[in-house]
Amino acid sequence: MRRVTCTAPVNIAVIKYWGKRNEQLILPINSSLSVTLHQEQLKTTTTVAASRDFAEDRIWLNGKEDNINHPRLQSCLREIRRLARKRRSGGVEDGVSRILNDKVHICSVNNFPTAAGLASSAAGYACLVYSLAKLYGVEGELSEIARQGSGSACRSMYGGFVQWLMGDKEDGKDSLAQQVETESHWPELRILILVASAEKKHVGSTAGMQTSVETSPLLKLRAESVVPGRMAEMIEAIRRKDFEAFGQLTMKDSNQFHATCLDTYPPIFYLNQVSQRIISLVHRYNGHYGQTKVAYSFDAGPNAVIFTLESTVNEFVEVVKCCFPPEANGDPYLKGLPVIPAPLSQELLSVSTADVCPGGVRYMIVTQPGPGPAESQDLSLQLLGPDGFPKLIA
């Protein structure tokens, strides 16, 4: 039996992807750009094993067996195996060749809420494709394969700042992810994830996108007339490390994405009242300073992703705690990178307590840009035992 364990990151789009021109190949109607988050705080871990003793391909997600015949999953598995066979037919003979006809077991876990608008499918499919590639000895461009599992997964194949080029070929060969800058490019950048709800969203991204493409005139305008200019501006802001420009573009693009969801018929509501309060708090905070010190972004869910600089983290966390006092349920309110309590001026206290919502934010994760997928040699991370089946979790 051959086993491989890998980890892969979450990414958060600052120029959003919403809508496909080809559902089967997952080809987007616009390019997008994201920040890869650090795996020390948010990651998917996947172990894959191949053995002639396995009767069939099987997959377990977050402790439960799932449907291995899901079309997107099958697409990734089929494409990796095709490339592995092509590699062998090209004259490469190694230990991998012996497992090409073996069945595989796949076990994957997230250390963050799944299907709650935190890009779990992106990390999941990126980790699946990367793990299978390592198992079968496949090298080279993998973002095209990851894209066929989940569109945004192609961006999780790289660390740092990543663009997904929409491409124009019908076969999708030019719809790939490209790294714009590495994770070390902007060391001061910090990301705070404010979890307002860990529940599964009511309208999945796939269904929501399809309805938006069919019914939203604003989505067409956005894809054709707005996003191309914003992509160029965002790349320039990242390269200059211009937080004012980066922050404003991030918020405007998030707002427009959710406007297209409202423009969809029937309308889609991913934001809730806590989300709206967070948006208001960010604008009050920036208004207090007369500059963009923090910026919000919301994917297809109510949880806020806040971008800021290291020098602002301690104070803004305190502001959030005042606006959304934690519930005394014993769970940690702050996770991730360390935060030092900061005193607030009377003016900032007024900003923070203008619209208090106890328990609205369940917890916060503090993180930073991080690297792409990696193979792990840490035996404690292996999810499949020596028999190729999921280890029992105490």
C-alpha positions in Angstrom: 0.0 0.0 0.0 1.2 3.5 -0.8 0.0 6.4 1.4 0.5 10.2 1.1 -0.7 13.0 3.4 -0.9 16.6 2.3 -2.3 19.9 3.6 -3.8 22.8 1.6 -4.9 26.3 2.4 -8.1 28.4 2.3 -8.1 31.4 0.0 -10.2 34.5 0.2 -11.1 36.3 -3.0 -10.7 40.1 -2.9 -11.9 40.3 -6.5 -14.7 37.8 -6.5 -15.5 35.0 -8.9 -19.3 34.5 -9.4 -20.8 32.8 -12.4 -19.7 30.2 -14.9 -19.7 30.2 -18.7 -19.3 26.4 -18.7 -20.7 24.4 -15.8 -19.0 21.1 -16.5 -15.4 22.5 -16.9 -16.1 25.3 -14.3 -15.0 28.2 -16.5 -15.7 31.6 -15.0 -17.3 34.6 -16.6 -14.7 36.8 -15.0 -11.1 36.6 -13.6 -10.6 36.8 -9.9 -7.9 37.5 -7.3 -7.4 36.1 -3.8 -5.2 36.0 -0.7 -4.0 32.5 0.5 -4.4 32.2 4.2 -1.9 30.6 6.5 -2.3 26.9 7.1 -1.3 27.2 10.8 -4.8 28.7 11.3 -7.0 27.2 8.5 -6.3 24.2 6.4 -7.6 20.9 4.9 -5.6 17.8 5.6 -6.0 14.8 3.2 -4.5 11.3 3.3 -4.8 9.2 0.1 -3.9 5.5 -0.1 -3.7 3.1 -3.0 -3.8 -0.7 -2.6 -4.7 -3.7 -4.7 -6.6 -5.0 -1.6 -9.2 -2.2 -1.8 -12.4 -3.4 -3.4 -13.4 0.1 -4.7 -12.6 3.8 -4.5 -13.9 5.4 -1.3 -13.8 8.8 0.4 -14.4 10.0 4.0 -15.0 13.8 4.7 -14.8 15.1 8.2 -15.4 11.7 9.8 -18.2 10.5 7.5 -18.1 8.5 4.3 -19.2 10.5 1.3 -20.2 9.8 -2.3 -17.1 8.9 -4.3 -19.1 9.1 -7.5 -19.7 12.9 -7.3 -19.0 14.1 -10.8 -16.5 16.8 -9.8 -14.6 14.4 -7.6 -14.5 11.8 -10.4 -13.3 14.5 -12.8 -10.2 15.2 -10.6 -9.5 11.6 -10.0 -9.9 10.6 -13.6 -7.6 13.5 -14.8 -4.8 12.7 -12.3 -4.9 9.0 -13.3 -4.8 10.0 -17.0 -1.7 12.1 -16.5 -0.1 9.3 -14.5 -0.7 6.8 -17.3 0.6 9.3 -19.8 3.7 9.7 -17.7 4.3 5.9 -17.7 3.7 5.6 -21.4 6.4 8.3 -21.8 8.9 5.8 -20.5 8.9 6.7 -16.8 8.9 3.5 -14.7 8.9 3.7 -10.9 7.0 2.5 -7.9 4.0 4.6 -8.9 3.5 2.5 -12.0 2.4 -0.5 -9.9 -0.5 1.3 -8.3 -2.2 2.7 -11.5 -4.8 0.0 -11.5 -5.3 0.0 -7.7 -8.3 1.5 -6.0 -7.8 4.5 -3.7 -9.1 5.5 -0.2 -9.3 9.2 0.5 -9.8 10.8 3.9 -10.0 14.5 4.4 -10.7 16.9 7.4 -11.0 20.6 7.7 -10.0 22.5 10.9 -12.6 25.1 10.2 -16.4 25.2 9.5 -17.4 23.5 6.3 -20.0 25.0 3.8 -20.3 28.2 5.9 -18.8 30.5 3.4 -15.1 30.0 4.4 -14.0 28.5 1.1 -13.9 24.9 2.4 -14.4 23.4 -1.1 -11.4 25.4 -2.4 -9.1 24.0 0.3 -10.7 20.6 0.0 -10.3 20.1 -3.8 -6.8 21.7 -3.8 -5.7 19.3 -1.2 -7.4 16.3 -3.0 -5.7 17.2 -6.3 -2.3 17.9 -4.7 -2.4 14.6 -2.7 -3.4 12.5 -5.7 -0.7 14.1 -7.7 1.9 13.2 -5.1 0.5 9.6 -4.8 0.7 9.1 -8.6 3.9 11.1 -9.2 2.2 13.7 -11.4 4.0 17.0 -11.7 3.4 20.3 -13.4 0.4 22.6 -13.7 -2.3 21.3 -11.4 -4.6 24.4 -11.0 -6.6 23.4 -14.1 -7.4 20.0 -12.5 -8.3 21.6 -9.1 -10.6 24.1 -11.0 -12.6 21.2 -12.2 -13.4 20.2 -8.6 -14.2 23.7 -7.3 -13.5 26.8 -9.3 -11.8 28.7 -6.5 -9.7 25.6 -5.6 -7.3 26.5 -8.5 -6.3 29.6 -6.4 -5.5 27.5 -3.4 -2.8 25.7 -5.4 -0.5 28.7 -4.7 0.5 30.7 -1.7 0.4 34.5 -1.3 -1.6 36.5 -3.8 -3.1 34.6 -6.6 -5.1 35.5 -9.7 -7.4 33.1 -11.6 -7.3 34.0 -15.3 -10.7 33.4 -16.8 -9.2 32.4 -20.2 -11.1 32.3 -23.4 -10.5 28.8 -24.8 -13.5 26.5 -24.9 -11.6 23.6 -23.4 -10.4 25.7 -20.4 -6.7 25.1 -21.0 -6.0 28.8 -20.4 -8.3 29.1 -17.4 -5.5 28.8 -14.8 -4.2 30.2 -11.5 -1.1 32.4 -11.4 0.8 33.6 -8.4 1.0 37.4 -8.4 3.2 37.7 -5.3 4.5 35.3 -2.7 3.2 35.1 0.9 6.4 37.0 2.1 5.7 40.0 -0.2 3.5 41.9 2.3 4.6 40.6 5.8 2.5 43.3 7.7 -0.8 42.2 6.2 -3.2 40.4 8.6 -6.5 38.7 8.2 -9.2 38.4 10.8 -12.1 36.0 10.3 -15.2 36.9 12.2 -17.4 33.8 12.5 -21.0 34.9 12.7 -22.4 31.5 11.9 -20.9 28.1 11.4 -24.1 26.7 9.9 -24.3 25.4 6.3 -25.5 28.2 4.0 -29.1 28.0 2.7 -28.1 28.5 -1.0 -25.0 26.7 -2.2 -22.5 28.6 -4.4 -23.1 26.4 -7.4 -26.9 26.8 -7.4 -26.5 30.5 -6.5 -24.1 31.2 -9.4 -26.3 29.5 -11.9 -29.4 31.5 -10.9 -27.4 34.7 -11.0 -26.1 34.0 -14.5 -29.6 33.4 -15.7 -31.4 36.3 -14.0 -29.0 39.1 -13.0 -28.3 41.9 -15.5 -25.9 43.4 -12.9 -23.7 40.3 -13.0 -23.2 40.6 -16.8 -22.2 44.3 -16.4 -19.9 43.5 -13.5 -18.1 40.7 -15.4 -17.6 42.6 -18.6 -17.2 46.3 -17.5 -16.1 46.4 -13.9 -13.8 43.4 -13.0 -11.2 43.8 -15.7 -10.2 47.3 -14.5 -10.4 46.2 -10.8 -8.1 43.2 -11.5 -5.4 45.6 -12.8 -5.9 48.1 -9.9 -5.8 45.3 -7.3 -2.6 43.8 -8.6 -1.0 47.2 -8.6 -2.2 47.9 -5.1 -0.7 44.6 -3.9 2.6 45.2 -5.6 2.9 48.7 -4.1 1.6 47.4 -0.7 -0.9 50.3 -0.8 -3.4 49.3 1.9 -5.7 52.3 1.2 -6.3 51.2 -2.4 -6.3 47.5 -1.5 -8.9 48.0 1.3 -11.3 50.2 -0.7 -11.2 47.9 -3.7 -11.8 44.8 -1.5 -14.8 46.4 0.1 -16.3 47.7 -3.1 -15.9 44.4 -4.8 -17.5 42.5 -1.9 -20.4 44.9 -1.9 -20.9 44.5 -5.6 -20.8 40.8 -5.4 -23.6 40.8 -2.8 -25.5 43.3 -4.9 -25.5 40.8 -7.8 -26.9 38.3 -5.3 -29.7 40.7 -4.5 -30.2 41.4 -8.2 -30.7 37.6 -8.7 -34.2 36.4 -9.0 -35.3 35.2 -6.5 -32.8 37.2 -4.5 -30.0 35.4 -2.5 -29.2 36.6 1.0 -25.8 35.5 2.2 -25.3 38.3 4.7 -27.3 38.4 7.9 -27.8 41.1 10.5 -24.5 40.5 12.2 -22.7 40.8 8.8 -24.4 44.2 8.3 -23.4 45.3 11.7 -19.8 44.4 11.0 -19.9 46.4 7.7 -21.2 49.4 9.6 -18.6 49.0 12.4 -15.7 48.9 9.8 -16.9 52.2 8.2 -17.4 53.9 11.6 -13.8 52.8 12.6 -12.3 54.0 9.3 -14.4 57.2 9.6 -12.9 57.8 13.0 -9.4 57.8 11.6 -10.3 59.4 8.3 -8.5 56.6 6.4 -9.0 53.0 5.4 -7.4 51.0 8.3 -9.5 47.9 8.0 -11.5 46.4 5.1 -14.2 43.7 5.0 -14.9 41.0 2.5 -17.7 38.5 2.5 -17.9 35.4 0.3 -21.1 33.4 -0.1 -21.9 33.3 3.6 -22.3 35.6 6.6 -18.8 35.4 8.0 -16.6 38.5 7.7 -13.0 38.4 6.5 -11.2 41.6 7.7 -8.0 42.7 6.1 -5.8 45.1 8.1 -2.1 45.7 9.0 -0.3 44.2 11.9 -0.2 47.6 13.7 -4.0 47.8 13.8 -4.8 44.3 14.8 -4.8 44.7 18.6 -6.9 47.8 18.7 -9.5 46.6 16.1 -9.9 43.2 17.9 -10.7 45.2 21.0 -13.3 47.2 19.0 -14.9 44.0 17.8 -15.0 42.6 21.3 -16.8 45.8 22.5 -19.3 45.7 19.6 -19.9 41.9 19.8 -19.2 40.9 23.4 -18.4 37.2 23.6 -20.8 34.8 25.2 -19.7 33.2 28.4 -19.9 29.7 27.0 -16.3 28.6 27.8 -15.2 28.5 24.1 -12.2 30.6 23.1 -13.2 33.8 21.5 -9.8 34.5 19.9 -7.9 31.9 17.9 -4.8 32.0 15.8 -2.0 34.6 16.0 -1.5 36.2 19.4 -3.3 39.4 20.2 -2.4 41.9 23.0 -5.3 43.7 24.7 -5.3 47.4 23.7 -6.9 50.4 25.5 -9.5 52.3 23.6 -10.0 56.1 23.7 -13.5 57.5 24.7 -14.1 58.3 21.0 -13.3 54.7 19.9 -15.4 53.3 22.7 -18.3 55.4 21.3 -17.7 54.0 17.8 -17.5 50.4 19.2 -20.6 50.6 21.4 -22.9 52.4 19.0 -24.6 49.1 18.0 -23.8 46.4 20.5 -24.8 42.8 19.6 -23.7 40.3 22.3 -22.8 36.9 20.9 -23.1 38.1 17.3 -19.5 37.1 16.6 -18.9 33.6 17.9 -15.2 33.7 17.6 -12.3 35.3 15.7 -9.4 33.7 13.9 -6.3 35.9 13.4 -4.1 34.9 10.5 -1.8 36.1 7.7 -1.0 35.2 4.1 0.6 31.8 3.8 2.0 29.2 1.4 0.3 26.8 -0.9 -0.2 23.0 -0.5 2.5 20.8 0.9 3.2 17.1 1.5 3.6 16.3 5.2 5.8 13.7 6.8 4.2 14.1 10.2 2.8 10.7 11.1 0.3 12.3 13.5 -1.4 14.0 10.5 -2.1 10.7 8.7 -5.8 10.1 8.5 -5.7 6.6 7.2 -4.2 3.8 9.2 -1.9 0.9 8.0 -5.0 -0.9 6.8 -6.0 2.0 4.6 -9.1 2.9 6.6 -9.8 6.0 8.6 -8.2 6.0 12.0 -10.6 6.1 15.0 -10.8 9.6 16.4 -11.2 9.7 20.1 
